[in-house]
């Protein structure tokens, strides 16, 4: 069997995510046969560097021997069990380790299946906390402009990327949106820190006006990933934590995409040394192997649900595969690699390699910004650099870079006109240099006219 035969079978039966399926009349679908390290290989023998970690989930490479072995060992012992009234060793071990590595004060883990589900859990748990506390006026959530938190209805409600949200507007919660601290929006000569402080004034005003009806503020610490990889200064997190405490509003940190070393520290919140009331984790939690998410919260919130049964204060939320042992085994192996391999320290070289390989991109007449936070680097294409006029989205300039990448053994799937690198942590400086060269060539093609 070759690529074409699998592609025909797929297009007759499979509906792909975030995809206009009609595109595949002219844009070849790529069936993947196997993965190894940073590489994915198709049925025709072509290999591709997975520069985006298969949607940001893969940390330590495809077919990682240590994660493979952990799953195989668990498979011979226990594949799954109900978590209502039952428990198992992998979920206990994982919970203890997550409590140990997350910010101090987070000490109870609630599990779900994926990132959107984790956000749903945090939203419901925050609302339910206030309900149990007798504060039934708190029913709303505050988000940031340009934020993204998933695509189930609650998670979609608290996001702000219109591409995903606009169609479903009639179905969604009414939320309060604060200005984004996105450093791309700063004035010439204004520092990232100063812009973050200036934009925070809008958030504080909202908290002053709506504290009595707001359950929580939800944010993506440091990087708004699906919002074109926009980045901001950590001072915003410090100010927000202080304000949420002052106005008695929960802080939900959506670390689904930025957690587990993506920002250069274990968690985005670590850049500001803050503890949120809820931390949502997924994606890299299992090293990219199996669906699993966790919401980690405080003793205070846990105690608001701890009561006699007849008072009906329990958090009645569940997923069939909550705390799945195989996924927990993969997560434990992933956390073990962080500990034994000094991953965050070793990533410093890779972070520098990414910076050096792309720093000249800013001189390109159609590159508006080259921004980086840890192991996330983004290059934003623009039509007019002086006027900061973007290319019309209909021109799909980033798609040209993507197609060029595929022809040259690299997966550079863009976010609109933003090309980004978010590779596995086992990538080499030489492979980073190759990706940068490929991206440069693709950008030249995409902006030629």
N, C-alpha and C positions, 0 to 999 in steps of 0.2 A: 504494500500500500504506500502511496506517495501523498504529498501535500494536497494535490488536486482532488484525489478521491475522498480523503477525509473532509476536505472543505465542502464538497458537494453534499455529503451526508449530513454534515453539521448544519448547513444553511437550509436544509429541508426539515430540520427538527429542533434546532436550538435557537433560543432568543437571548442575545447577549446583553450584558449590562452596559449602561451609558453609551449606547451605540445606536446610530441610525442604520438599521440593517440594510437599507438600500445602498449605502456606501460600498457594501461588499460586492456589488455588481462590478465595481472597477478597482476596489482596494482589496487585494488578496487577504483572505483570512489565513492565519498561520497556525497550523496544528503542531503542537509541541509533543515530541516523543519522549524526551527525558531532560533532566536537569543535572548539572554537576557544578558545584561552586558558584561562580558568578554567571555561568553559561546556561542557556537554554538551547536545545537542539531540536530542529523540526524533522519531518519524515523524509525530506530530501537531503538531509545531512548538513544543512546550513546551521551555523551557530551564532548566537546573539548574546552580547553582554547585557545582563538584566540591570540596566542603569537606574531603574525605578523600583527595584526590589519587589516586582510583581504587585504593584499597588501598595508599596511601602511596608510590606509585612515581613519580607525575608531579611533577617539580620546576618546570618552566618553561612549563607550559601545554600544552594539546592542540594538535596541528598547529603546533608551533613551527617557524618558517621556517628557522632555522639548523640544527636537528637534521634536519628534512626534507631540506634541501639536502645535508647530509653523507651521509645514507643513499642519496639518489638518485645522488650522485657515485660512491659505493662500488659501487652496484648495476651500474654500467656497466663496472666494472673486475674485481671478484671477489666473488662472492656467498658462496662457502664453499670451504674446502679441509680435508682431513684435517690434524690437528695432530701425528699420529705421524710423525716424520721430516720434517715440513714446517713452514714458518712463513710469516708474511706481515707486511707493514709495519704495518697497523692494530694487530695484537696486540703488536708490539714497541713501537710508540709509546705504546700504552695502558699497557703494563707499566712503561715508564720513567716515565710521568706519575704512575701510582699509587704507585710507589716514592718519587717526589719529594714527594707530598703527605701520605702516611701517616706515622705516627710513625717516628722515626729507628731504624734497625736492621731494619726490614721491607724485604727486598730481593729476594724471589723470588715470582712470581705464578703460581698454579695456577688454571685456569679451569674452571667448570662452567656449568650452565644456569640455576639458580635458587637461592633462598636455602636451602631445605632441602638441596639437593645440596651447597652450600658447607659447611654444617654437617657433613654426612656426610664430606666430604673432610677437614675439620679433625679430626674424631674419629678417623678411620682413620689419618691422618697422625701424630697424636700417639701413638696406640697403636703404630703401626709404627715410629716413632722409637725408642721404648723397647725394642721387640723387636730392632731392629737393634743397639741399644746393649748387648744381652745382659741387659736387665732385664725378664724375662718375667713377673714378678709383677705388674707394673703393667697392670691390665686394666679398672679402673673409672673412672667419671667422677663429678665433684662438680658439682651444679647448685644453683640457688637456688629456694626456694619461690616459687610463682606465676610462674615463668619460662616462656617459650615460645621454641622454636627451630625450628619447622617440623613437618611432618606425615608425612615419610617415617619409617621405623621407628627408625633411629638418632637422628634429630633429635627425634622424638616422645619417645623414651626420656629424653632429657636435658631435656625440658620438664617443667612441673609444673602445667599447667592441666587439671584433671580433665575438663572438658567435652570436650576433644579426646582425652585420654589413656586414660580409665578403660576404655572398651570394648576397647581393644587391649592391656590390661595383660599378658595371658598371652604376648604376642609380643615384649615389650620387654626391653631391657637392664636389669639391676639397677643403679640409680644411688644415690648418697649425696646427700641433700638438706640444704642448710644453710638457716638462717632468712633471710628476705628483709630487706634494709635499707629496704624500703618505708616512706617517711616517714608514710604514712597511719596506720601502726600505732603511732606514737609516743604517749607519755603526754601529758596536758595539761601545758603549760608546758615540755615537752622539745623541744629544737631538733632540726632534721633531722640536723645534724651529730652531736649526742650520740646520737641513736637509731641512726645508721649505725655509730658506734663500738661501741655496746652490742650491736647485732646481729652485728657482726663477731666478737665473742667466740665465737659458735657456729661460725662458719666456721673460726676458728683452731683450735678444739678438734678439729674434724673433720680438718683438715690434720695436726695432731699425731698423731691416731690412725690415719689411713689413708694417710699419705704414701708408705709402701712399696708400696701397691697402687693408688694413684691416678695415672692418666695426666695428667689435666687438670681444671681448673675452667673451666666455661663460664658466661659472663654476658652480659647485655645492658647495656652501659654507660649509666647515668643514668636510663633509662626502660624499664620492663617493659611493652612496648606491648600485646601481646595479653592480658596480665594486667591489663586494665582501666586501662592508661596510668598505672600506679603509678610514682612517681619517688623518687629518693633522692639523698643528698649525695655529692659527688665524693670525699670523704675515704675512702669505702669502697673506691674503686678504688685509691687510694694504698696503703692497708693490705693489700689483696688482692695487689697486685703484689709488695710486699715479702715477704709470706708465701709466695707461690708460689715465689719465688726461694729463700727460706730453706729450704723443705721439698722443693725439687727436683720441683715439679709444674708442668706447663704451664698457661698462662693463655690461654684462647680468648675473644676479644672478638667477640661476635655483633653487628656493626654494620649488619646487613642493613636494619633499619628506622630506626635512629637516625643512620646515617652520612649524609654529604653535606649537612651544614648543618641537619639537623632539630633538633638540640639547641642551636643558636645558634653552635656551633663546627663545623668541618668534620667532626670525628668526636667521638663521645662520650668516647673516651679522652683527647682533648685537654683536657678539663676538669680532668684530674688529671696531665696531662703524663706519661703512662705509655706504654710500648711492650708490647703483649701478645706472646705467642709466635706466635699466629695471629690474623689479623683477617679476618672473613668479611664480604664486601660483596655487595650485589645491589640490588634495588628501584630506588632513585634513580640507580644507576650509569649506566643508559642514558637517564636522563630520563623513564623510563616508557614507552619505545618497544618494546624487544625483550628477551627473556629473556637474561640474562647474570649470572654471579656469579664472584667471585674470592676465593681464599684467599691471603693474603699472609703470608709467614713469613720466618724469619731465616736467615742464612747457616749457623748452627750446625745447624739442623734440616735444611736442604738438604744439607749435607755428610754427614749420617748415611745418606743414600740414594745418595750418589755413590760408585760402587764398580765393580769389574769385574763383567761380566754374570753370570759363573758363580757368583758369590756370592749371587745372587737377592735382592738388597736393594732393587731398584727399586720405586718406588711404582706399582703396576700398577692404576691407577684411570683410567677414561676416560669421556667422554661424546661422543656422535657429533658434537654441535655445539660442542664445546670451542673457545673463542676465535673464534667465528663473526665474520667480517670485517664484516658489516653491523651486528651488535650492537656491535662494537668501534668502528666509525665513529660510531654514536650516542653511545657513552660518551665518545669524544674530543670530540665537539661539546658534550656536557654539561659536561665539565671546562673547555672553552674559555670557555663562558658564565660559569662561576664566576670565571675569571681576568679576563676583559675587562669584566665588569659589576659588579665589586665586590659580589658577591651577599651575602656574610656581613655586610658593613658596611651595605648597604642594608636587610637583613632586620631590623636593630635597630629601625627605625621600625615595621615590621609586628609585631614581637614586642611592642612597647609598645602598639600599637593593639589587639592581641588582649587584652592585660592590661586596658587601660582599658575596653574594650567589655564585659568580663565581670566586673569586680571586684565589682559590686553583686550578682552571683548568690549570693555567700556569705551574703547576708542572707535569702535565700529559706528558708522553714521546712523545705523538703525537699531542700535542697542541702547535702550533708555536706562537700564540699571543692571548691575551684576551684584547680587546680594547673597549673603551666606550667613547661616547660623549653624555652626557645627557641621554635621554631615548632610546638611540640606543646602544646595546652591541653586540659584535661579537666575536666568538670563531673560530679560523682558525685551521683546522686539517692539519697535515703535516706528510709525510712519514719518513723523517730523519730530526730531529730537529737541529742537529749540522751543517749539510750541507745546511739547509733550502731547502731541496728537497721536492717538493710537491708530493702528491699522483697523479698518472695518472688520468686524469679526467674521463677516461672510466670506472674506478672502482666504481665511484658514491658512495663514502663512506658516503657523507652527506645524501644520500637517506636512508641508514640504520637507521640513527638517526631520520629521518622523519617518517619512518615506526614504529619505536619503540615509538615515540611520539604519533602516532595515536592509538596504542594499549593501551596507558596510558593517554588518555584524554587530549592530547596537540597537537596543530598544530605548528610544528617546521619545516616549509618548508625551506630548505636550499638554499643558493646561492652556487652551486657547493659543495665544501668541507668547506664552512663557515656556521656555525650554528649561528643564531642571534635571539635576542629578540628585538622587537619593539612593545610592547603591548599597549593597550588602557590605558589611564591615570587613569582609575578607578580600575586598578588591585591592589591587596593587597600585602603586603610584604610576607604573607604566600603563596599566589599563585605564586609569584616570586620564592620563595624557592622551591616550588613543580616543577616549570619549570626547575630550575637549576638541581635538582636531576634527573629529567627525562632525561634532556640533557646529564648529566654525564653518566648515564646508557647507553644511546644510543651511546655515544662516545666510551665507553668501548667495546660495541658490534662491532662498525664500525671499530675499530682499532685492533681487537683481533688477526688478522693474519698478 
